[in-house]
Each structure stands twice: as structure tokens, then as C-alpha cells.
């Protein structure tokens, strides 16, 4: 049986890590051990923040809806409760978009929410 040399695979692994660490300052982008630590840490942050991004956008949408609803003398909770009672199924992303871009449509929704509540 021929002797297997492992240099190619190990070099591929090292090159992969150093390619991911490209652009990092100092040894973090040049030295294998620190680059591996930094890349692992970056992957953990990326995983965590993909989840946090969803939460932060939802809270942004709620802030925008609340601000627009208060211009029509409604709180956020009364506005959402009125829409739910009126069987208006719109998610917060769409409502926040209407609050920013189409104020007339949001005013009609606020009127519907007031009547239903």
C-alpha cells in the first residue's frame, strides 16, 4: 500500500481559515492559531446576530407603528387590538411600511381600528 501524505489536506484547511480571516488586522489575519480563534468567534457572533436581527427589526417596526398610531390618538396596543377585532391580518413589517410611506392608508387602518375597538 502506498504511503499517504497529509500535507495537501492540512494545507487546504489552513488556507481555508486564513482566507476567512482575510482583512483582519495583525496576527489575526496572518497567524493560523489566532486566525482560527478569531474566525470561530466571528462565526459565533454571526450565528447569534442573525437571530438578534429579527428581534431588532420587530422592535423597530413596533416603534414606527406606535408613533404613527399616536398621531391618530391611539396607542400601539389599542391599534393592534382594534385591527385584530376587525379581522385585518397584516404583519408588523407591512404596517410599519405603510406608516412610513403611505400615511393615508395607515389613517384608514387607524379609523378601522378605532371603530372595531
C-alpha positions in Angstrom: 0.0 0.0 0.0 1.4 3.4 -0.9 2.2 5.9 1.8 -0.4 8.7 2.2 0.9 12.2 2.6 -1.4 14.5 4.6 0.2 17.8 3.6 -2.3 18.7 0.9 -5.4 18.4 3.2 -3.8 20.1 6.1 -2.7 23.0 3.8 -6.2 23.2 2.4 -7.6 23.6 6.0 -5.1 26.2 6.8 -5.7 28.1 3.6 -9.5 28.0 4.2 -9.1 29.5 7.7 -6.7 32.2 6.5 -8.9 33.1 3.6 -11.8 33.6 6.0 -9.5 35.8 8.2 -8.6 38.0 5.3 -8.8 41.6 6.2 -8.2 41.1 9.9 -5.5 43.2 11.5 -2.1 42.0 12.5 -1.7 38.4 13.5 -5.4 37.7 13.4 -5.2 37.6 9.6 -1.7 36.1 9.3 -1.1 33.6 12.1 -3.0 30.3 12.0 -3.9 29.9 15.6 -5.1 33.4 16.2 -6.8 33.4 12.9 -8.7 30.2 13.8 -9.7 31.7 17.2 -10.9 34.9 15.5 -12.8 33.1 12.8 -14.5 30.8 15.3 -15.5 33.9 17.3 -16.8 35.7 14.2 -18.9 32.7 13.2 -20.4 32.6 16.7 -21.3 36.3 16.5 -22.7 35.9 13.0 -25.0 33.0 14.2 -26.1 34.9 17.3 -26.7 38.1 15.4 -28.8 36.5 12.7 -31.3 35.7 15.5 -30.9 39.2 17.1 -31.5 40.9 13.8 -35.0 39.5 13.7 -35.7 40.8 17.2 -34.3 44.2 16.5 -36.3 44.7 13.3 -39.5 43.7 15.0 -38.9 46.2 17.7 -38.2 48.9 15.1 -41.5 48.1 13.3 -43.3 48.3 16.6 -41.8 51.7 17.3 -42.8 53.0 13.9 -46.4 51.7 14.2 -46.7 53.2 17.7 -45.5 56.6 16.5 -47.9 56.6 13.6 -50.8 55.3 15.7 -50.3 58.0 18.3 -50.8 60.6 15.6 -54.3 59.2 15.4 -54.9 59.2 19.2 -54.3 55.5 19.5 -51.8 53.6 21.5 -49.9 50.7 19.8 -51.8 48.1 21.9 -55.2 49.6 21.1 -54.4 49.9 17.5 -53.3 46.3 17.2 -56.2 45.1 19.2 -58.6 47.0 17.0 -57.1 45.5 13.9 -57.4 42.1 15.3 -61.0 42.6 16.2 -61.7 43.9 12.7 -60.1 40.8 11.2 -57.3 42.8 9.5 -54.4 40.4 9.1 -51.3 42.5 8.4 -48.0 41.8 9.9 -45.9 44.5 11.6 -43.5 44.8 8.7 -46.2 45.8 6.3 -47.9 48.1 8.9 -44.6 49.9 9.6 -44.0 50.3 5.8 -47.5 51.9 5.5 -46.8 54.1 8.5 -43.7 55.5 6.8 -44.6 55.5 3.1 -48.4 55.6 2.8 -49.9 57.7 5.5 -53.4 57.8 4.0 -53.7 54.0 4.1 -52.4 54.0 7.6 -55.0 56.6 8.6 -57.8 54.4 7.1 -56.4 51.4 9.1 -56.4 53.6 12.3 -60.0 54.5 11.6 -60.9 50.8 11.2 -59.1 50.0 14.5 -60.9 52.8 16.3 -64.3 51.6 15.1 -63.6 48.0 16.0 -62.4 48.8 19.4 
